[in-house]
Structure formats: structure tokens, C-alpha cells
Amino acid sequence: MKILVTGGAGFIGSAVIRLAVARGHEVVNLDALTYAGCLENLVSVADDPLYTFEHADIRDRPALDRIFTEHLPDAVMHLAAESHVDRSIDGPGDFIETNIIGTYNMLEAARSYWVAQGRPEAFRFHHVSTDEVYGSLGAEGIFTEDSPYDPRSPYSASKASSDHLVCAWHETYGLPVVLTNCSNNYGPFHFPEKLVPVVILNALAGKPIPVYGQGLNVRDWLYVEDHADALLLVLEKGASGRRYNIGGENEARNIDLVKTICSILDQKRPKETRYADQITFVQDRAGHDLRYAIDPSRIRDELGWRPSVTLEEGLELTVQWYLNNEGWWRAMQNCDGVGQRLGTKG
């Protein structure tokens, strides 16, 4: 296939592109290169004849129309989004503009192109979303594809809105779409404002390791390369109009995740004191959902996918990657807001 990937210079998007090119797909990467977009994530494919980069913004409809017309993609994987909850609390406007208006522009550009191509049944618009649209779970329960939406942050509300737009364009206009809602990703090239890289990099720098509240919030952790594999499978084999939840089957409390990372660092980069001694509990963020948990039975039963990396394996791989790639993360730490406490305006 020729796949148009939006947000391909980001964390998950770049993992998708690296895997897609490795499997022989032709890829067009559409990215605005905002603060979290980094072409260094794609050095391994930058000179591959299967890869093309388009510097464009999904809020720019004429640019989208040009890219569809010039490249004639067989499918779209829409990953471009503002994604950091803390930033959405401080500045929700960017999330509305990119995640809602940008998705609307993508849907309209894709629909116009699809109609012009004779409405091919094989075309797919794959919208990549999050489990955060479902809200917060208590100690029990699990998110399924039929769970009601209950977003609690500007970020999750903007993603919920984009999900609804995609479903509406399928029902109203017949646009062939698939949707996926994933649990928390982690792994190589993770932008250093998210929890896992913050823990690793603060630990290495000898700084306090911030843990919100008491660290009792629970997330299901999904290794990014597993996620990329699932996304390509849904694109290729998912039924039009169908939604698939993608989870890592790796639930963990934040405090336990942090302590595991510290233990891995104790082994790989030992020092006189334990890294866990740097853990510092800080004020919780506003609207912090207690627990997320994904039921991945649909993608397992219908498409045969399961995660291949356990949380312990994935964290060890991730820590080692950061130890081996200091040049990458030091450059990323110069981006606006990185290293500062965000999300306190709620």
C-alpha cells in the first residue's frame, strides 16, 4: 500500500512509519513539526525510496488537498494530534484547533479524494485515538469498544470529539473508516515530557522524580512497537466502520512503574544511592483519572493480535535505549515546556 501518515514525526507515528517501510509499504509522512515532532526519529528510513516527507499542517486544507492529489494514497493513518494532558490543561486552544478542526480537515480532504477516485471500497481512513475518551474506572471494570464516552480533560474531550467526527463521516458519507483506541504507550523515541522518560531522565540527572498524588493511578502500558504492529494490522484487515481497542495487558500503578524503572537503572547505571530515593510526591493534576484498563478481546478474536512485550521487558528495552541515545534526548530537552511542571492551572 501507499499510506499517508499524519503526525509521522511523532512518537507513535514514527514507530508506525519505521515498521511500515520495513514491511514494504510506501509511506508519505505529513507532519507540521511542532515541538514534539522530530525527524531524527526517522533517520533509519529517511533515504529509503519508499519514504517521502511533506512538511504540512492538518489545519491547512489546501495543503491537504495538494498532498492527496500528488501522492494518491491507498489509505490514511491519522495520528497527528496534541497529546499531552498537562499541556491541555494550561492551553486547551491548541488541542481544539489540531485535534478537532484538524481532524475535520483531514476527513473532508480524504472524502473529496475518495469520491474523486470513484469511492474505492479498499480505501481506509484509520483514526488513531486513546482510551482516555472513556473517562475513569474505579478498582474494577474494563473499557470495551461499547463503553460510553466520558472524557475528563481538554485533551480527552478533543479526542472524543474527533472520534465522533470520524464515525459521523462514515455513517453520513460512507467514508470507509476504522478507529483504534489505545492504552498508554511507552518505548524508544518517547518525547521527554511523558511519565516514563521523565522518570528515566530525572533519575539520571539526580533530580527529584515527580509522582502525582500518591502514585495510585493505574494505567495499562503498551510498548510502542507492539502498538505500531496492531495499527498496521487494523489498517490492512479491520472491517470498515469498526472500532478496535488496543491494550498492552500490562496494568500497573504509577508508583510501581516508577519503582520498576528505578530498579532497572540501579542495575544498568549503578550509583552510591538508590534511584528510588529521588522519588518525590507532588500535587496531583486536575481531573486525574484514577484507572484505565483495556479489553483487547475484539482485536485478538477478530484479527489475531496480542501484545508481544511484557511491561518488564519493555521497560528494560526503553531504559537501555535512553542510555544509548543521550544525544537524541538532550536535544529534545530544549523544547518549550520540557522539564517544567505543567497542568497546574486547573
Secondary structure, 3 states (H helix, E strand, C coil): CEEEEECCCCHHHHHHHHHHHHCCCEEEEEECCCCCCCHHHHCCCCCCCCEEEEECCCCCHHHHHHHHHHHCCCEEEECCCCCCHHHHHHCHHHHHHHHHHHHHHHHHHHHHHHHHCCCCCCCEEEEEEEHHHHCCECCCCCECCCCCCCCCCHHHHHHHHHHHHHHHHHHHHCCCEEEEEECEEECCCCCCCCHHHHHHHHHHHCCCEEEECCCCCEEEEEEHHHHHHHHHHHHHHCCCCEEEEECCCCEEEHHHHHHHHHHHHHHHCCCCCCHHHHEEEECCCCCCCCECCECCHHHHHHHCCCCCCCHHHHHHHHHHHHHHCHHHHHHHCCCCCCCCCCCCCC
